[in-house]
Every structure is written in C-alpha cells, then in structure tokens.
C-alpha cells in the first residue's frame, strides 16, 4: 500500500503550469478542466515534437497519455524523442498513465529515467480501465500531489499501491533434491525432460544461453534447437591466417596486418569471429555433454523466419517441450544522449522477437510445457544508461504474463542479475562494469548456480508466478 494524498493539498497546484501530452480524448479534456478548476495553468498539446515546440518556458508538470487506449501507436519506442524533450525541460513531475494490459514497457523506462533525473518525479501510473475519465483525472491529480517518489503506482480497485519485489523461497523440494551442488537431474526429471525432449533456445548459442543449453544437455540428454542472428562458419572466421589468433588482441593485430580496414571495422570483424567460434564451441560442448544441438541463423525480429523455424522444428521431431527467449543486445547510453535508432534496435530485439516467437508457438498443434523469457533486473529497479533495455525487459515480462493468461501454459520471465563469465562463455558484464558492480557491492551470478536456479524455478516454482528476480546468493 502507498499513501494517498489528501484533497487539502490541492491548493499548492494554483498557478503551476502543466502540459497534457495527448490527442483529443475524454481524459485529456477532463485533466485540463480539473487542473484549471484548481487554479493551475493547463494546456493540451499533441504528442509530437513539432507541437511541443510551440509551448516554451518552464513547466511544473507533464502528463503524457500516450500509453492509454486510443493512442495511435504504442508509447515506446514511438514517443522516445518526445519523452526525451519533456525530461530535458526539467519538470518537477512527469506522469505516464497506462492501463493494466499495456505492453510498452513504460514501467522499466520510468524506473531508469527516475535514476537519471533525480530532480524530477518520473512515474508510471496504472489506471482502472473501468473508471470514467473524470475519476481517472482525479487519480492523476492525486499523483501530482503525492509526496513519495515511487516510480510505479497502481491506482486500481480504489487503492493506491506500489509494486515491490519480495523474497519467495522454493521450499522443501529444492533442499531435498536439487541444491546448489546438484547436477540438475532432479529438476529436469520433475519437468519431464529426457533424451527425446526438444527445447528451443532463441537468442544464439553464446553467454548465458549457452550455459543453459549445456545444463539441459548434461541433465536431460535432450535436443536443443538454437536460434541466433550470427551466421556460423569455420573457426578461422573465413581466413586461415586468423586460425592462430585465439583472443581479441591477437585477432585485432591479425586483421590490422591484412590492411584495408578501419579501427572500427577491425573491432567489428574481430567480434564476429569470436562470436562464431563461441557458437561452434557451444555445439561441440552440448554434444560432449550427451545432448544434441542444431544452430539456425535468423533475425528474431523477422516473424516469417521465426515462424518457419518453429514450424520445421515441430515437423521434424513431432514436439517442442520448452522454449526460452534469451535474445538481447545492450547499447548503453544515458537517456539524454540515446539515439532513437539504437533504442529501437535494443527494444525490438527483445519485444519484436518475443512477439514473433509467441505468434509462431500459437500455431503449433500443442504448446510447449514451459516458456521462459530472459529479462533483466534493470526492468525491476531501473539502471542508469539502460532506459531502452529496462523498457524492453519490462515489456517482455508483460507479454509473458498475457501469454500465460491467454494459454494457461507455464510461463515465467526471469529478471537476471549480472552473470559472471565462465570459460569461453562471457557473462553479462565486461571488466569495467564488473569493477563498478563490485564497488557498489553487487555480486555476479555464478553460471552454474544461475542455470540450476532457473531449472529449480521451472520445476518447483508456483505455476501462477510469471515474473521472478534471480540474483547472486545472499543478494
């Protein structure tokens, strides 16, 4: 529960200036009327930068209604540049109301924006869709008066609440059958996975996706179908002279010696070579662990390609037992400096990829027994420089929740904390960010512990729990 401000505080709004960013809607009109009645200066402006430019000067508060029903486009990423402009104006409050079924990821976005703009109360407000516009307007005026800085508030069922994570142990099955030192065999047995099972891992064959593929292969001896955007060919990167360049510095030096490439091109090509080598290593490791693996290169944002891959996999084996959506790219930048194209790339890889994958699954004769979305703690807590990534993972979790509600199938979004690297497989942070996490006392997830935690969650977690945060032990 969150405190509800009293009506007596409304006098403080007198003389303050507010912008309502919205098309001509009942709620937009109701807000202008209510704020004007309270003595404020309120104006409605259309949701584009050209119209916003016509309203200059200081502003005390902004209410952006783009996430509500009736908007022509989903709030994010379409309204990124408008939100950037609004935040740069330095309002004391920026409210972004939404409805319960919103999938724009605005909660994750505002949690990050609140960290980057400490002088502005940035808040997403979930409204009751059954309330009339006048009552919704009253709730939003109440949020302008609220003394707290909660980034997400739910104004539904006559209550004002703020969502917070809480600890939820899995209970006796874990301590008796699959503790941290376990191979995961008890968990995969509880899931019903075995040598004939098929699990689709969308998001490549590297990093934590590779770690989970190896865990499944070792514990269940099952088949894993890996989908990723990196084309796969031999470990030399297509050039025999690179065969003995085994790490990034050596690859850079070898590519530079060939000539004809800029520094940026050298870095990109070296990264591609290492990615292909890691994919090849993952396929070999899955085989050595007792499983079987196949890798298919495709862009998860290409709905037709995803549909074809899922359809062919089901046709080949007659089953898909589980699906993991683990795709993601990180291009961190403070919100004021964030390029819309980069935002769209980060956001689309997660969200458009998930939409394509879920659409393909819906057409199967039988749904998988479980579906997992790999999210991030940035969606739950916000993280400076990750407005795009936080929004994408928040949207991902909401898509997963709607999928579970619509199909009744076991679905969970795992908001991971940062993973430590292990062997040939990188973690989720580089050395510099790793040092920063250490400075802040944030521990990295041990890869073995991470994959077992996910298996235990799938095996013994509450079926109705569709969103969990997994961090390093003791955090």
Secondary structure as the mmCIF struct_conf table of DSSP 4:
data_model
#
loop_
_struct_conf.conf_type_id
_struct_conf.id
_struct_conf.beg_label_comp_id
_struct_conf.beg_label_asym_id
_struct_conf.beg_label_seq_id
_struct_conf.end_label_comp_id
_struct_conf.end_label_asym_id
_struct_conf.end_label_seq_id
HELX_RH_3T_P HELX_RH_3T_P1 UNK A 7 UNK A 13
TURN_TY1_P TURN_TY1_P1 UNK A 14 UNK A 15
STRN STRN1 UNK A 17 UNK A 21
BEND BEND1 UNK A 23 UNK A 24
HELX_RH_AL_P HELX_RH_AL_P1 UNK A 26 UNK A 37
TURN_TY1_P TURN_TY1_P2 UNK A 38 UNK A 39
STRN STRN2 UNK A 41 UNK A 45
BEND BEND2 UNK A 47 UNK A 48
HELX_RH_AL_P HELX_RH_AL_P2 UNK A 49 UNK A 53
TURN_TY1_P TURN_TY1_P3 UNK A 54 UNK A 54
BEND BEND3 UNK A 55 UNK A 55
BEND BEND4 UNK A 57 UNK A 57
BEND BEND5 UNK A 60 UNK A 60
STRN STRN3 UNK A 61 UNK A 64
TURN_TY1_P TURN_TY1_P4 UNK A 66 UNK A 66
STRN STRN4 UNK A 67 UNK A 67
BEND BEND6 UNK A 68 UNK A 68
TURN_TY1_P TURN_TY1_P5 UNK A 69 UNK A 70
BEND BEND7 UNK A 72 UNK A 73
HELX_RH_AL_P HELX_RH_AL_P3 UNK A 75 UNK A 78
TURN_TY1_P TURN_TY1_P6 UNK A 79 UNK A 79
HELX_RH_AL_P HELX_RH_AL_P4 UNK A 80 UNK A 88
TURN_TY1_P TURN_TY1_P7 UNK A 89 UNK A 90
BEND BEND8 UNK A 92 UNK A 92
STRN STRN5 UNK A 93 UNK A 99
TURN_TY1_P TURN_TY1_P8 UNK A 100 UNK A 101
BEND BEND9 UNK A 104 UNK A 104
HELX_RH_AL_P HELX_RH_AL_P5 UNK A 106 UNK A 116
TURN_TY1_P TURN_TY1_P9 UNK A 118 UNK A 119
BEND BEND10 UNK A 120 UNK A 120
STRN STRN6 UNK A 121 UNK A 127
HELX_LH_PP_P HELX_LH_PP_P1 UNK A 128 UNK A 128
TURN_TY1_P TURN_TY1_P10 UNK A 129 UNK A 130
BEND BEND11 UNK A 131 UNK A 131
HELX_RH_AL_P HELX_RH_AL_P6 UNK A 133 UNK A 145
BEND BEND12 UNK A 148 UNK A 148
BEND BEND13 UNK A 151 UNK A 151
STRN STRN7 UNK A 152 UNK A 156
TURN_TY1_P TURN_TY1_P11 UNK A 157 UNK A 158
STRN STRN8 UNK A 159 UNK A 161
HELX_RH_AL_P HELX_RH_AL_P7 UNK A 172 UNK A 177
TURN_TY1_P TURN_TY1_P12 UNK A 180 UNK A 181
BEND BEND14 UNK A 182 UNK A 182
BEND BEND15 UNK A 184 UNK A 184
HELX_RH_AL_P HELX_RH_AL_P8 UNK A 185 UNK A 191
TURN_TY1_P TURN_TY1_P13 UNK A 192 UNK A 192
TURN_TY1_P TURN_TY1_P14 UNK A 195 UNK A 196
STRN STRN9 UNK A 198 UNK A 202
BEND BEND16 UNK A 203 UNK A 203
BEND BEND17 UNK A 205 UNK A 206
HELX_RH_AL_P HELX_RH_AL_P9 UNK A 207 UNK A 220
STRN STRN10 UNK A 223 UNK A 228
BEND BEND18 UNK A 229 UNK A 230
TURN_TY1_P TURN_TY1_P15 UNK A 235 UNK A 238
HELX_RH_3T_P HELX_RH_3T_P2 UNK A 240 UNK A 242
TURN_TY1_P TURN_TY1_P16 UNK A 243 UNK A 244
BEND BEND19 UNK A 247 UNK A 247
HELX_RH_AL_P HELX_RH_AL_P10 UNK A 248 UNK A 258
BEND BEND20 UNK A 260 UNK A 260
HELX_RH_AL_P HELX_RH_AL_P11 UNK A 263 UNK A 288
TURN_TY1_P TURN_TY1_P17 UNK A 289 UNK A 290
STRN STRN11 UNK A 292 UNK A 297
TURN_TY1_P TURN_TY1_P18 UNK A 300 UNK A 301
HELX_RH_AL_P HELX_RH_AL_P12 UNK A 303 UNK A 317
BEND BEND21 UNK A 318 UNK A 318
STRN STRN12 UNK A 322 UNK A 325
HELX_RH_3T_P HELX_RH_3T_P3 UNK A 335 UNK A 337
HELX_RH_AL_P HELX_RH_AL_P13 UNK A 340 UNK A 362
TURN_TY1_P TURN_TY1_P19 UNK A 363 UNK A 363
BEND BEND22 UNK A 364 UNK A 366
BEND BEND23 UNK A 369 UNK A 369
STRN STRN13 UNK A 370 UNK A 376
TURN_TY1_P TURN_TY1_P20 UNK A 377 UNK A 377
HELX_RH_AL_P HELX_RH_AL_P14 UNK A 378 UNK A 381
TURN_TY1_P TURN_TY1_P21 UNK A 384 UNK A 385
HELX_RH_AL_P HELX_RH_AL_P15 UNK A 387 UNK A 407
STRN STRN14 UNK A 410 UNK A 416
HELX_LH_PP_P HELX_LH_PP_P2 UNK A 418 UNK A 418
STRN STRN15 UNK A 419 UNK A 419
HELX_LH_PP_P HELX_LH_PP_P3 UNK A 420 UNK A 421
STRN STRN16 UNK A 422 UNK A 422
TURN_TY1_P TURN_TY1_P22 UNK A 423 UNK A 424
STRN STRN17 UNK A 425 UNK A 425
BEND BEND24 UNK A 428 UNK A 429
HELX_RH_AL_P HELX_RH_AL_P16 UNK A 431 UNK A 439
TURN_TY1_P TURN_TY1_P23 UNK A 440 UNK A 441
HELX_LH_PP_P HELX_LH_PP_P4 UNK A 442 UNK A 444
STRN STRN18 UNK A 445 UNK A 445
HELX_LH_PP_P HELX_LH_PP_P5 UNK A 446 UNK A 446
HELX_RH_AL_P HELX_RH_AL_P17 UNK A 447 UNK A 460
BEND BEND25 UNK A 461 UNK A 461
TURN_TY1_P TURN_TY1_P24 UNK A 463 UNK A 464
STRN STRN19 UNK A 467 UNK A 470
BEND BEND26 UNK A 472 UNK A 472
TURN_TY1_P TURN_TY1_P25 UNK A 473 UNK A 474
#
